[in-house]
């Protein structure tokens, strides 16, 4: 993404032009979706307020999908691994927060901080113990995929063994009374969760844009071999990505536990929505993953207003397929060079 | 499925071959008084519901004593452990079938029954369970050989509808898992509510694997109901949290649930800091037949039992099968099975084996009213009447039994 060497100015300009054009196209998709939303709002049986309420609930879910899924997207962009065990970082975060909160009575805010730390450590550990040795041995992408699936299954069994199959609640903030803003019900914990997600995502964006480590990560995601040849410490960048990914997923899982029950398979149940969200937005892009995840969150919630509730994930995944048919790289994804 | 059918067919064929070797001595009704009857039982001695196995086996022993004392055949049991495991249960069934039992009593768990019912009824053997409540067994292609003395969960729908009507509910919303248990129950409830003249404002069936149920709850709330029914497993806690946060807690609307919810821990899961959160929520629960005259007698005989849940229903299975053999004057499974529906629907009521046998010997048509009460089988061998407890949640998260009601399907 960044031109480290002084190349041809014209080429750089052409690339910038192309990127601007891509962005214009992407935002026209989004404008189209917003227009469709307005039409749906007018048609919907429970009135525009019911529609806005569904959008508000969807935004909350979408932001949690975005921070949980960001690591999946970044890991894929930098190392080419599609980590099917990513949802388990979210479960880990929620279980750590739940256990410290209910068994030891530590305030939830603190336990979430600890959960983020443990999530980051788990990300770092899995990179060093499993993924890096596999890469060094030249394991194929398909085999790595199977390793991920195996890891996910193993982690879920361990969670089930340790905490049991029943679902659990935190000791705090479980039931709150809603605040009505312009007729839309918002829970205090929802507002805090949404602000926190936005802050974390903005922070990640700034980190990737402004710091040298962030730029190194972007360089690796552009072209790992070129990045390595230009003296960038690829392994250091990858370790950072895994730490960020694990920590953010743990935060996402812990926040999800505020709105749903904490259980041994909650992360896995979220994985499909995560994959849909980050793929829809464009793998490897921060803004794309955010937009895609929010779309998935809102579409699943809104679809219940029109269609039987059993079909709500169908709607989100149908949207995914539709958008990929039109724009194979996702809403904000860059065109991949073929050949 | 095809593979299973093929295996079942092969099995039936081999059993038929085996039987043909000794058919001369065992089949064919004889006009002599029956001297003995072989019955198998498949009950949980180990596995997740193992605590229920011992009282059920004790009930079967008591039944055998009562039958012998009442002038009936000597019952010899062949037992097998269902073990909460379909493979183990299947092997146990093979053993019983090889011993040429006239009937198999069990299994305890509905899912174990579903895994062995083809094998048992496919071999032409009668099966009777006192604990299978799943609606999935209603209308099962069992060749008329599967019976149960405990009613299907579907009857609970009527109990709920009656309770809502009595509570003055006018507009009901239903939120229900999309699986065989909840869908069957929700269908039955909707029918009963409409029959009772109560409006069903909305019904939302949700994906059991869905993580987020907010949108479903919003849909329920937007219909502005005065009563809400949950047909849920433990995700019911999430739904209740969302309902309360949307302003539809038990202080504003009447909340109803069934025994599929983890009732004992529900309030604590919904809000650990406030056990009174669900105060007033109402639940229906299939009566396990505890606290009856029969269970008191069983406990006197066997004081070591930790529970007597479902034991009367299994007692009734054994007595009914013996009566069927008596009436048919045969130990042949299908001959016995042919008598059972009639034996629960006759003109003259009798409550134990000795009484019923006298009436049968006198040529009367009898209605066996067993340890768990009347059964009134429909033509498929399902009880059309059942006993239910109505529980109300207290401020400390425990429940009290508000009423025990008998529900009967009108024919």
Interface residues (C-beta under 8 A of the other chain):
Chain A: X46 X50 X53 X54 X57 X58 X61 X102 X166 X167 X168 X169 X170 X171 X172 X174 X175 X176 X177 X178 X185 X187 X256 X259 X260 X261 X266 X269 X270 X273 X300 X301 X302 X303 X304 X305 X308 X309 X310 X312 X313
Chain B: X178 X204 X205 X206 X207 X209 X210 X211 X212 X213 X214 X215 X216 X218 X219 X222 X234 X235 X237 X238 X241 X244 X245 X246 X247 X262 X265 X269 X270 X271 X272 X273 X274 X277
